């Protein structure tokens, strides 16, 4: 079987790259199509054949790729897809619009309907609050949205990264979808002995507005409980200014240090509405409970009372009350049971699910091809 992989851009060592890497481990030697590849920052694919679009040669595209959103539809359609039985596009944005040969099965592994189009983020990011720019961006967004919907009709099959994402795919693209949870390296996280658990709560994330780091810090400013915040991003300066003495801002931490923080925290705080959300699963793989916003992917990953508690509103009061409630019941949570639950989202499960799906899809396609002869 010849299989080709594709991803919108490969510019960071994030969750998308982790999914792509694991797909490559399942189907080694598969070439990868992408619009932009920052080979100096993302080195894990250096031994793989990477086919990039012309955008890869544009000024600062490898670091400021968001400014090339309007050019991505044409760039995707310009990519020449090698002959293959199957193409799997690992998609956040435009890569689902690949034009494949009639005999090729295109499966779109969709992590979200294009967020900056359907959740109206592009105006805020690129207009900078300027009314004239905002009007231009509104028109541009409309045109891109039309292309995005048309592109979503091209794949033969959609696979969502969660039930939550599947619902949005059906709403915005009118496509039925299966789902496969992203891979989490649950074996890489260890449970710490009870006497080594710290008294601190933990927040780990890229520091961008929708991750709600400021909400967590303001809530803990009020609670007065110890909080550690790990991560880097444009919000770092802001959160340093608002944090009180009980909040420790760590900035960027290594993977080893991050894993240690997971395993020794009292609980992990997850205030964002995510399509899936890998960080809560990593915390649970360390045997630690999660305090999560009751929306999005967390509803599928966090098992209330077994592995965590929820809060219902993204505000200080709701989060604070959830932490206070957790303090009263924290001894109920059993680390081994929490880790066992997290193993439902392991890399091994991811591999098994993809192999089963591809095998079944190819068998059905070949059977239908014989019938139509």
C-alpha positions in Angstrom: 0.0 0.0 0.0 1.3 3.4 -1.0 0.3 6.1 1.6 1.0 9.9 1.6 0.7 12.1 4.6 -0.1 15.9 4.6 -0.2 18.7 7.1 -1.1 22.4 6.7 2.2 23.6 8.1 5.1 22.1 10.1 6.4 25.1 12.0 6.3 24.1 15.7 6.7 21.1 18.0 3.1 21.0 18.9 0.2 18.5 19.0 -0.3 18.5 15.3 3.3 17.5 14.8 2.9 14.8 17.4 -0.1 13.3 15.5 1.9 13.5 12.3 4.9 11.8 13.8 2.9 8.9 15.1 1.2 8.5 11.7 4.6 8.3 10.2 5.6 5.7 12.7 2.6 3.6 11.7 3.3 4.2 8.0 7.1 4.7 7.7 8.7 6.1 4.6 5.5 7.9 3.6 6.3 11.3 2.0 4.7 14.4 3.6 3.1 17.3 1.8 2.9 20.6 3.6 2.6 24.3 2.8 5.4 25.5 5.0 8.1 23.7 6.9 10.5 25.3 9.4 13.2 22.6 9.2 15.5 24.4 11.7 12.9 24.4 14.4 11.1 21.1 13.7 13.9 18.7 13.1 12.0 15.5 13.8 11.1 15.1 10.1 14.6 15.7 8.7 14.9 12.0 7.7 11.6 12.2 5.8 10.8 13.3 2.2 9.0 16.6 2.7 7.3 18.3 -0.3 6.5 22.0 0.3 4.5 24.6 -1.5 5.8 27.8 -3.1 4.8 29.6 0.1 7.8 28.0 1.8 10.1 30.4 0.0 8.2 33.5 0.8 9.7 36.1 3.2 9.4 35.0 6.9 6.8 32.4 6.0 8.5 29.8 8.3 8.0 32.0 11.4 5.1 34.3 10.4 3.0 31.8 8.5 -0.3 33.2 9.9 0.0 36.2 7.6 -0.1 33.9 4.6 -3.6 32.5 5.4 -5.2 34.3 2.4 -2.7 32.6 0.0 -3.1 29.1 1.3 -6.0 27.9 -0.8 -4.1 28.5 -4.1 -1.0 27.0 -2.6 -2.8 23.8 -1.5 -4.2 23.3 -4.9 -0.8 23.8 -6.5 0.7 20.9 -4.5 1.3 17.8 -6.7 0.1 14.8 -4.8 2.3 11.7 -5.5 0.4 8.6 -6.7 -0.9 6.8 -3.7 -3.6 4.4 -2.5 -4.4 6.6 0.5 -3.7 10.2 1.5 -4.2 11.2 5.2 -4.3 15.0 5.6 -3.6 16.0 9.2 -5.7 19.1 9.1 -6.2 22.4 11.0 -6.8 24.6 8.0 -6.5 24.3 4.3 -4.7 21.0 3.6 -8.0 19.2 3.2 -8.4 21.0 -0.1 -5.7 18.8 -1.8 -6.7 17.7 -5.2 -6.1 14.0 -5.4 -6.3 11.5 -8.2 -9.7 9.7 -8.7 -8.3 6.4 -7.6 -6.8 7.8 -4.4 -8.7 7.6 -1.1 -8.3 11.0 0.8 -9.0 10.8 4.5 -9.0 14.1 6.4 -8.0 13.8 10.0 -9.5 17.0 11.1 -8.6 18.7 14.4 -11.0 21.6 13.9 -13.0 23.3 11.2 -10.7 26.1 10.2 -10.7 28.1 13.5 -9.8 31.6 12.1 -12.7 31.3 9.7 -15.6 29.7 11.5 -14.8 31.0 15.0 -14.1 34.5 13.7 -10.5 34.9 14.9 -8.9 36.1 11.7 -10.3 39.7 12.0 -8.9 40.1 15.5 -5.5 38.7 14.7 -4.8 40.5 11.5 -6.8 43.8 11.8 -5.3 44.9 15.1 -8.6 46.6 16.0 -8.4 49.0 13.0 -11.9 49.5 11.6 -10.7 49.8 8.0 -8.6 46.7 8.2 -11.4 45.0 10.0 -13.8 45.7 7.1 -11.2 44.4 4.6 -10.7 41.3 6.7 -14.4 40.7 6.9 -14.7 40.5 3.1 -11.6 38.4 2.9 -12.9 36.0 5.6 -16.1 35.6 3.6 -14.3 34.6 0.5 -12.0 32.2 2.3 -15.0 30.7 4.1 -16.6 29.8 0.7 -13.4 28.1 -0.4 -13.0 26.3 2.9 -16.5 24.8 2.7 -15.9 23.7 -0.9 -12.5 22.2 0.0 -14.2 20.3 2.8 -16.2 18.4 0.2 -13.1 17.0 -1.5 -11.9 14.3 1.1 -13.6 10.9 0.7 -13.8 10.6 4.5 -13.5 12.8 7.6 -12.0 11.6 10.8 -12.3 14.0 13.8 -10.0 14.1 16.8 -12.9 13.9 19.2 -16.7 13.7 19.3 -16.7 17.5 20.1 -14.8 18.2 16.9 -17.1 15.8 14.9 -20.1 17.9 15.9 -18.5 21.1 14.5 -17.5 19.3 11.3 -21.1 18.3 10.8 -22.3 21.8 11.6 -19.9 23.8 9.4 -19.0 21.4 6.6 -22.2 19.2 6.6 -20.0 16.1 6.6 -20.5 12.9 8.6 -17.4 11.8 10.5 -15.7 9.1 12.5 -13.3 10.0 15.3 -9.9 8.9 16.5 -8.4 10.5 19.6 -4.9 12.0 19.2 -2.0 10.1 20.6 -0.7 10.8 24.1 2.6 9.2 25.2 1.1 8.0 28.4 4.0 5.6 29.1 6.3 8.6 29.4 4.6 9.8 32.5 5.1 8.4 36.0 3.1 8.4 39.2 5.0 10.0 42.1 4.8 8.5 45.6 2.2 10.1 47.9 4.8 11.7 50.1 6.3 13.5 47.1 3.2 15.2 45.9 3.5 19.0 46.3 1.0 21.5 47.6 0.9 23.4 44.3 -1.6 23.5 41.5 -0.3 23.5 38.0 -1.2 25.3 34.7 0.9 24.3 31.6 0.1 25.9 28.2 1.1 28.1 25.4 0.4 31.6 26.7 -2.1 32.8 24.2 -5.5 34.5 25.1 -7.9 31.6 24.5 -5.9 29.3 26.9 -7.1 31.6 29.8 -3.9 31.8 31.8 -5.1 35.2 33.1 -8.3 33.6 34.5 -6.3 31.0 36.4 -4.0 33.5 37.9 -6.7 35.9 39.0 -8.6 33.0 40.6 -5.5 31.9 42.5 -4.7 35.5 43.4 -8.1 35.4 45.2 -7.7 31.9 46.7 -4.1 32.5 47.9 -3.2 28.9 47.1 0.2 28.0 45.5 0.1 27.9 41.7 2.9 27.2 39.2 2.5 28.4 35.6 4.7 26.9 32.9 4.8 27.9 29.3 5.8 30.7 26.9 3.9 33.0 24.5 2.7 36.5 23.9 0.8 36.7 27.2 3.9 36.0 29.4 4.6 39.7 30.1 0.9 40.3 31.0 0.5 37.4 33.4 3.8 38.3 35.2 2.3 41.7 35.9 -0.9 40.4 37.4 0.5 37.4 39.4 0.7 37.7 43.2 3.4 36.1 45.4 1.5 32.8 45.6 1.8 32.4 41.8 5.1 31.3 40.4 5.6 32.0 36.7 8.1 29.5 35.3 8.1 30.4 31.6 9.4 27.8 29.2 10.3 24.5 30.8 11.9 21.4 29.3 9.9 18.3 28.7 11.6 16.5 31.6 10.8 19.4 34.0 7.2 19.6 32.7 6.7 15.9 33.3 8.1 16.3 36.9 5.7 19.2 37.5 2.8 17.0 36.3 3.6 14.1 38.5 4.0 16.2 41.7 1.2 18.7 41.4 -1.9 18.6 43.6 -4.1 19.0 40.5 -3.9 20.4 37.0 -6.0 23.4 36.0 -7.5 23.3 32.5 -9.7 26.4 31.8 -9.8 26.5 28.0 -12.4 25.2 25.6 -10.3 22.9 23.4 -11.1 20.6 20.5 -9.4 17.8 22.4 -6.7 19.0 24.8 -3.6 16.8 25.3 -2.3 18.5 28.5 -5.1 17.1 30.8 -4.4 13.6 29.5 -0.7 14.1 30.3 -1.6 15.2 33.8 -3.9 12.1 34.3 -1.2 9.9 32.9 0.9 11.1 35.8 -1.9 10.0 38.2 -3.0 13.6 38.9 -6.6 14.9 38.9 -7.8 17.7 36.6 -10.0 20.7 37.3 -11.4 21.5 33.9 -13.9 23.8 32.2 -17.0 21.8 31.4 -17.0 22.2 27.6 -15.2 20.9 24.6 -12.8 18.0 24.6 -12.4 17.9 28.3 -15.9 16.4 28.5 -14.5 13.3 26.8 -11.1 13.1 28.5 -11.9 14.0 32.1 -14.0 11.5 34.0 -15.8 13.4 36.7 -15.1 12.0 40.2 -12.7 9.4 38.8 -10.1 11.7 37.4 -11.2 15.3 38.1 -13.9 17.9 38.6 -15.5 20.5 36.4 -16.5 24.2 36.6 -19.3 25.6 34.4 -18.2 29.2 33.6 -15.0 30.7 32.5 -14.9 33.2 35.3 -13.1 33.6 38.6 -16.0 32.7 40.8 -16.7 29.4 39.1 -13.1 28.3 38.9 -12.5 29.3 42.5 -15.5 27.3 43.7 -14.3 24.3 41.8 -10.9 24.5 43.5 -12.5 24.8 46.9 -14.7 21.8 46.1 -11.7 19.8 45.0 -9.9 20.7 48.3 -12.7 18.9 50.2 -12.7 15.7 48.1 -9.0 15.5 46.9 -8.4 12.3 48.9 -11.0 10.4 46.9 -8.8 10.4 43.8 -6.7 7.3 43.2 -3.6 7.9 41.1 -3.5 4.4 39.6 -7.1 4.6 38.5 -6.5 8.0 37.0 -3.6 6.7 35.0 -5.5 3.7 33.8 -8.2 6.0 32.5 -5.6 8.1 30.7 -4.4 5.0 28.9 -7.6 5.1 26.8 -5.8 7.9 24.9 -2.4 6.2 24.5 -0.3 6.0 21.4 -0.9 2.3 21.1 -4.7 3.0 21.0 -4.1 5.6 18.3 -2.1 3.1 16.2 -4.6 0.3 16.6 -7.5 2.7 15.6 -5.7 3.9 12.4 -4.7 0.5 11.3 -8.2 -0.8 11.7 -9.7 2.2 9.9 -7.3 2.0 6.9 -7.6 -1.7 6.5 -11.4 -1.6 6.6 -11.6 1.4 4.2 -9.3 -0.2 1.6 -11.2 -3.4 1.7 -14.5 -1.6 1.2 -13.1 0.5 -1.6 -11.6 -2.5 -3.4 -14.9 -4.4 -3.0 -16.9 -1.5 -4.5 -14.4 -1.2 -7.4 -15.0 -4.8 -8.3 -18.7 -4.4 -8.2 -18.5 -1.4 -10.5 -16.4 -3.2 -13.2 
